[in-house]
Structure formats: C-alpha cells, structure tokens
Amino acid sequence: MKITDIKVNQLRSFMSEGNDAFVGAGGRLIVRVYTDEGITGIAEGSRGLDVFRAYLDSMIKPLLVGENPLQPRQIWEKLSLGTGQQATRIPPQIAGAIDICCWDIMGKAAGLPVYAMLGGAHRTEIPLYWSRGNGWRKSPGEMLEEVQEGYEKGFRAFKIRMDWRDYRQDSNPRNDFEIFRAVREWLPDDVPVGFDANNGYSVPTAIQQGRKLEELGVAHFEEPLPQYDLRGLRQVVEALDCAISTGEQETSAWRFRDLIDLSNPDILQPDILNVGGLSEIVRVYEMAVSDNKVIMPHSPNVGVNSVASLHAYSTVTNAVRPHEFSEEFTGPAERVASLFVDPIIPENGVIKLPDRPGFGLEFDEAELERAIIA
C-alpha cells in the first residue's frame, strides 16, 4: 500500500442556530490521507489552513507520497525527528494529524478497530465529563446554566474552565472560586467537578485557591500555573492534597518525562494532537503506567480526534477517569454527526466505541463536500 495524496480542507462552522447546519465560517480543518488501495485515513488539524497547507505542499507530500502508511511510527519519526533525508521537524499538531490518519488506515486495512491494533480495549464504553469554559468573562449564574445543560443531557461528571492563559496572572481568583462554588453546591455530592485555571495563577494564589477548592471537594485542579513553570508546579503539588492535573500543552513524550521528573503532577492530560498523534500519546500512556500516574486525556471536541483519543484511552487498564467532552468549539454533537455515515456521539454522558475498522468513522461524502469552504 502507498500514499497517493494528502488533503486538508476547512469546514463551515456548526455553531450557528438555524435551518442550515453549516452556517458561518471559521470551522475545523479536516485532513485526509489517500492510498492506492482506496482506503482513506481521516483526522482533524490545527494551526490554520494556510499554515497547514504550506507544510503539506512544501515538506510533507514530497516526503510521504509513495510511502507505506501502514508504518505510522516510522512516518511520525520522519516528520517529527527528521529521520529521513530532510531535517523536517514538522510541528507536532501537524505531524499528529498525519499520524492519526495513518492509524485509521492501518485499522481499516486490517479490518480491525484501532484499539485492537493497540492490544485490545479494556472497555469500549467510556464515561465523559462535560467541560465548559470562558469562566473569566462569566458570572457564577451563567456558568451554572451551562453546567445544568450538561446535566440535562445525562452527563454525570463536569469540569469548569477559567481560560485565563499564562499572560493574565491572578486576574480574578475570587470570581473564579464563586463560579466553582455555585456549580459544586448545585450538583449532587456524588457528581465530580474539576476546576481548570488554564495557567492563570501564581504559585501563592494557586495554593490559596487550591485549599479553598479542596474544602468544597474539587475532583481535580487543572493547570494552576503557566505551563512552563515546572518548578513552581511542584510547589503547588506538594502543598495541596487535591489531585493536580496538567499536560495538555506538552508536545512530546520527552516533555512528559520532564514534567513527571520536575513537577510530579498527580494526573497527566495529553492531547492527542498537541502531543504529536496517536503514536506519541501511546508512549505517554506507557510512561504513565510505569510511573503509576493517573491519565485523563485532553481532547474534548466532537469528531475524529476525540474518537481517536478514546481508542487509545480505552486500552489502558487503570485509566478509570472520565474523558473530556465539549460542544463549545464544534457546535452540538448532533450537527457534527451529519458529516458521518455512522456517527459516534455520546448517549447519557457515555461514548460507546464500535468494533468497526479503524476509528469506526467514514465521512458522508455529500455532506462533507457541502461543508467544505476551502
């Protein structure tokens, strides 16, 4: 089998209300790797259409057209490490999309779901937690309404995100806490709620906030500090009793090695695209198992990459926490589902992975063409 072409397209947004599911611009990127045997691997991309196409046309296609897609780790190394004749060093989010496509092709060629290619699933029904953000510009009541929406949909685990980022340090921790309090007090005691500062606190503020969150029973305290402050994160981890989680912005297994050694967080949260694809997230999971670390992936968006993340997550025996899920960046799951012949969307807060080949997803070509804007 050989790669014959690679394409990336931008879709219309699914966010708008109305009769047309594809109203508006600014939607996601869809990546497809084609082969001479008629099998197509699919994934989602990032970094922007123009940037992705520049890498694709100038570097990736010359390297990969004619190569065997059934060797995803070799392809990952060629793109990410420059193990071929060119020192490529493709950004992990772009190399990761190609890697995800190749794993999809491999499963489809073998007639097996990707989780079987990874050694088999420990479970194929995985609970999700409802993730809602932009807390920095919301009142407690506004965030509570969005959490209540998730509860009505059947979700029984939650996370609220402040979305501060590292350049808005300690902007409004008091309102952040009041948002968490409103949500925690409304939900039943047996429903876990995580809190994500999104890199927004200094060390002393993170410790003070964490102690208050602990009193209310926070399920996990995510990204309390800027992602580069590994020494500071260790101070927070050692000062608090609640679970500290981080890792969605790390771009390789080597970065996770350093994160564990220098910061020792309780929960690792690799993002399947940011870390460089399925090949690399599996390495992170193997490291987490050997270090006895809890894993809880970051890949919330409805669509291919989330399903790919779930395939990998399903194979880890001690991965018992819910997987992230959000409709904020994609629009309602039911609208996104129109792109696929047999969509995979949650029911009552649970995703069930099918035993179909690859990731179990095929585009409805007519709907996809209707959605493509570039």
C-alpha positions, 0 to 999 in steps of 0.5 A, spaced: 500 500 500 502 507 498 500 514 499 497 517 493 495 524 496 494 528 502 488 533 503 486 538 508 480 542 507 476 547 512 469 546 514 463 551 515 462 552 522 456 548 526 455 553 531 450 557 528 442 556 530 438 555 524 435 551 518 442 550 515 447 546 519 453 549 516 452 556 517 458 561 518 465 560 517 471 559 521 470 551 522 475 545 523 480 543 518 479 536 516 485 532 513 485 526 509 490 521 507 489 517 500 492 510 498 492 506 492 488 501 495 482 506 496 482 506 503 482 513 506 485 515 513 481 521 516 483 526 522 482 533 524 488 539 524 490 545 527 494 551 526 490 554 520 489 552 513 494 556 510 499 554 515 497 547 514 497 547 507 504 550 506 507 544 510 503 539 506 505 542 499 512 544 501 515 538 506 510 533 507 507 530 500 514 530 497 516 526 503 510 521 504 507 520 497 509 513 495 510 511 502 507 505 506 502 508 511 501 502 514 508 504 518 505 510 522 511 510 527 516 510 522 512 516 518 511 520 525 519 519 526 520 522 519 516 528 520 517 529 527 525 527 528 527 528 521 529 521 520 529 521 513 533 525 508 530 532 510 531 535 517 523 536 517 521 537 524 514 538 522 510 541 528 507 536 532 499 538 531 501 537 524 505 531 524 499 528 529 494 529 524 498 525 519 499 520 524 492 519 526 490 518 519 495 513 518 492 509 524 485 509 521 488 506 515 492 501 518 485 499 522 481 499 516 486 495 512 486 490 517 479 490 518 480 491 525 478 497 530 484 501 532 484 499 539 485 492 537 491 494 533 493 497 540 492 490 544 485 490 545 480 495 549 479 494 556 472 497 555 469 500 549 464 504 553 467 510 556 464 515 561 465 523 559 465 529 563 462 535 560 467 541 560 465 548 559 469 554 559 470 562 558 469 562 566 473 569 566 468 573 562 462 569 566 458 570 572 457 564 577 449 564 574 451 563 567 456 558 568 451 554 572 446 554 566 451 551 562 453 546 567 445 544 568 445 543 560 450 538 561 446 535 566 440 535 562 443 531 557 445 525 562 452 527 563 454 525 570 461 528 571 463 536 569 469 540 569 469 548 569 474 552 565 477 559 567 481 560 560 485 565 563 492 563 559 499 564 562 499 572 560 493 574 565 496 572 572 491 572 578 486 576 574 480 574 578 481 568 583 475 570 587 470 570 581 473 564 579 472 560 586 464 563 586 463 560 579 466 553 582 462 554 588 455 555 585 456 549 580 459 544 586 453 546 591 448 545 585 450 538 583 449 532 587 455 530 592 456 524 588 457 528 581 465 530 580 467 537 578 474 539 576 476 546 576 481 548 570 485 555 571 488 554 564 495 557 567 492 563 570 495 563 577 501 564 581 504 559 585 501 563 592 494 564 589 494 557 586 495 554 593 490 559 596 485 557 591 487 550 591 485 549 599 479 553 598 477 548 592 479 542 596 474 544 602 468 544 597 471 537 594 474 539 587 475 532 583 481 535 580 485 542 579 487 543 572 493 547 570 494 552 576 500 555 573 503 557 566 505 551 563 512 552 563 513 553 570 515 546 572 518 548 578 513 552 581 508 546 579 511 542 584 510 547 589 503 547 588 503 539 588 506 538 594 502 543 598 495 541 596 492 534 597 487 535 591 489 531 585 493 536 580 492 535 573 496 538 567 499 536 560 495 538 555 500 543 552 506 538 552 508 536 545 512 530 546 513 524 550 520 527 552 516 533 555 512 528 559 518 525 562 520 532 564 514 534 567 513 527 571 521 528 573 520 536 575 513 537 577 510 530 579 503 532 577 498 527 580 494 526 573 497 527 566 492 530 560 495 529 553 492 531 547 492 527 542 494 532 537 498 537 541 502 531 543 504 529 536 498 523 534 496 517 536 503 514 536 506 519 541 500 519 546 501 511 546 508 512 549 505 517 554 500 512 556 506 507 557 510 512 561 504 513 565 503 506 567 510 505 569 510 511 573 503 509 576 500 516 574 493 517 573 491 519 565 485 523 563 486 525 556 485 532 553 481 532 547 474 534 548 471 536 541 466 532 537 469 528 531 475 524 529 480 526 534 476 525 540 474 518 537 481 517 536 483 519 543 478 514 546 481 508 542 487 509 545 484 511 552 480 505 552 486 500 552 489 502 558 487 498 564 487 503 570 485 509 566 478 509 570 477 517 569 472 520 565 474 523 558 473 530 556 467 532 552 465 539 549 460 542 544 463 549 545 468 549 539 464 544 534 457 546 535 452 540 538 454 533 537 448 532 533 450 537 527 457 534 527 454 527 526 451 529 519 458 529 516 458 521 518 455 515 515 455 512 522 456 517 527 459 516 534 456 521 539 455 520 546 448 517 549 447 519 557 454 522 558 457 515 555 461 514 548 460 507 546 466 505 541 464 500 535 468 494 533 468 497 526 475 498 522 479 503 524 476 509 528 469 506 526 468 513 522 467 514 514 465 521 512 458 522 508 461 524 502 455 529 500 455 532 506 462 533 507 463 536 500 457 541 502 461 543 508 467 544 505 469 552 504 476 551 502 
